[in-house]
Amino acid sequence: MITLIKLEILRTLRNKRYVLFTVLYPALLYVFFISAYNGGTVSGGVPAKSYFMVSMATFGAVGAVLTGSAQRISLERKTGWVRQLRLTALPGRAYTVAKIAACAVTTLPAILVVFVIGAFEGVSLSAAQWLGLGLALWLGSFVFAALGVALGYAAQPDAVQPIVMITYMLMALFGGTWFPVGDSLKKFAQFNPVYLYNQLATFIRPGQSLDLAAVAGLGGFLALFVGAAAYLYRKDTRQA
């Protein structure tokens, strides 16, 4: 399984589309947003540089795992690679875990690049806050890695890309990625994993602590997506 994880990571990092759309694109959007706000604050008085540093890091992380895992799994199903792996000694659960783990590792560049730009632009956090924030966002990305695996088994190769992009953009739109979620939408946002993902960063604000409700919500989504991925994998195995 370790060999498969290494192979998946190397395949992703060598992909130019991954570098462009999940690492460089969120970084460029971050520069654009903070320039538009000209060092001001967003709704609620949160500094724009801090707010968009988090939202663009999560945007890149979600994009890295969703687009990478779902499309690759769907393509591997089409080409017969998944069927070949089933003929080896590799258990099905190991394949699924390897996919999730490899995708989660590839979120680190998307997060770290935006963090570096944020620090350069004047976002001031303690060493513990930087470390805690990076760890929280990295661990949170496992939720979307599991969702990507589930979508990869749920959708056909010809349909997976638009399904992933629509899912990705809708969750980002109503999850606080582009603008803070207003009070009228918060009751609905609680059912959006991207909103909960962004809420993991609230502890870096003065007087705030880690949002345990967001942690619990993401834990529930992780269990749901992992269960869906396992079910769809078994279903695909029976059909094969």
N, C-alpha and C positions, 0 to 999 in steps of 0.2 A: 504493500500500500504506500510506503514511503517513496518508493521509486515512481509510482504513478503520480503522487503529489508533486514531486520535483519536476516531472515531465510536464504536468499541467501548468505549473508556475512559469517554466521556461517558455512554453508555447505562448502564454499570455504576454509576458514581458517583451517577446520578440514581435508582437503584433503592433504594427504602426497605428492602426485604428484605435487600439487600446490607449497608446501613449497620447494620441491627439485628442480623443473625445472624453477620456476619463481622467486624464492628468492635466493636460495643457488647457483644455476648454474650460473647466471649472476655475482654473487659476486666472484665465483671461476675464471670465465673467466677474470674478471677485474684484479685479482691478477696475473693471467698468462700473460696478455698483458703488464702490467706495468713492470713485471719482464723481459719480452722479450725486451722491449725498454730500460730497465736499467736506468730509470730516464731521458731519452732523450725526443725528440720532434717528433711529426708526421709531415707530409707534411704541410707546411704553418707556421711552427714554433710554433705550439700550444703544450704545455707540454702534454706528453702522459698520465700522471696521471689525468689531467683535462679532456682531450678528451675522454678517455675510461671510466672515471667515468660517464660522461653524456651518452655515447653510450650504456654502459651496463645497466644503469638505465632505459633508454628507451627500451632497448631490453627486460628487465624483465617486464616492464610495459605493453608493447604490447603483450608479451607472456601471461601475466596474464589474460588480457581481451579477447584476441582472442581465445585462447584454452579453457578457462573456459566457456565463454558464448556460443560460437558456439556449442561445443560438448554437453553441458548440455541442451541447447534448443532442439537440434536435438534429443537427447535421450528422453527428456520429451514429445516431439511430438510422438515418437514411442510408449512410454508406456501409452499414453493417459492422462498424467498429465495436459497438456495444454488444452485439451478438457474439463477436469473436472473444471479447473479454469474458463472457459468460461461460465459454468453453474452457477457460483457464481455472486455476485453483483460487482465483480472487473471489471472495464472497460478494454478493450484491450489496450488502450494507457497507462493505469496505469501499466499493466504487462510489457510492453516494457520499460517504464521509470524506473521501479523497477529493471529490469535486467541491464540496462545501469548504473544506480546509484550504485548498489551493486558491479558490476564489477569494476567501477572506484575506489571505496573505497579499493578494494583488491590490487590495484596497489601501494598503499602507502608503504607496507613492501618491495616490490621489489625496490622501489626508495630509501627508507631510509637506507636499509642495505648497499647498494653500497655507499651512501653518507658517512656513518660512516666509512667505510673502506678507502674511499678517504681522509677524514679528518685525519685519523690515519696515512695514507701514506704521508701526508704533503701537500695536496691540501689546499691552503689558500684563503679563501673568507671572505668577511665581513658578519656580521649577516644578513644584508639586502639582500646580494647576495645569501646566502644559502636559506633564506626564499623565495626570488623571484624565484630562480631556482626550488625549490621544488614545489612551487605553479604552475609555468609554466608547468612543466612536468606532474603534477597531472591533471591539467585542459586539457592538450593536450591528455591525455589518454582517455578522453570521446569520441574522434574521433574513436578510435579503439574499444571501447566498443560498439559503434553503428555499426561498421563494423562486429563485432562478432555476434551481434544479427541478422544482415541481413544474414550472412553466415549460421547461425543456422537454419533459415527458408528456405534458398535457397537450402541447400544440404540435402541429405538423410543420416540417421544415419551411414550407412556403408561407406559412401564416405566423410563425413564431416572432419574426422581427416586428411587424406592426402591433401584435399583441403586447410584446414587451415594451415597446415605445409608448403605446397608449397608457398602459399600466404605470409606467415610470413617470410620465409627464403629469398624469392626473394626481398621483400620490404627491408629487413635488408641488403642484399648483395649490393643492389644498392642505399641504403639510408644513407651510411656513418657509419654504425654500426661497421664494421670490419676494415675499412680504410677510410680516407678522400676521398670525391668525387672529381675527377679531373675536370679541366676546360672543357674538352671535353664532360663530362657526365652531367654537371650541367644543361644544357638546358633540358635534359630528366628527371633529378632528381626533377625538379620543379613539376612534376606530380606524385611524389612518396610521400605519406603522412609521411612515416618514415623519409625521408630526411628533410621535413619541420619540423617535430617533433624535430629532432636533432638540427635544426637551432634555436630553441627557446632559446638555451643556449648561443648564441653568445654574449649576453650582459655581460657575466662575463669576457670576454676578455678585456684587456686594450684598451681604445679608441673605444669600440664597444657599440652599443645600441641594444635594443630589435628589432629583425627583424620583422617589421610590415608586410612585404610581406608574411613571413611564417605564421604569425598569420591569415592573410586574407585567405591564401591558405588552412589552416587547418579548418577555419570556413566554407569554401566552401565544403570541404570534409565531415565535420560534417553534414551539411545540406543534402548532397547527400546520406550519409549512413543512416541517420535517415529517410529520405524519402523512401529509399529502404527497410529499416526494416519495416516501416509502411505499405508499399505496399505489401510486402511479407507476413506480418502478416494477412492482410485482405484477401489475396489470399488463405492462408492456412485455414482461417476461412470458406471461401466459400466452399473449397474442403471437409472440415470436415462435 
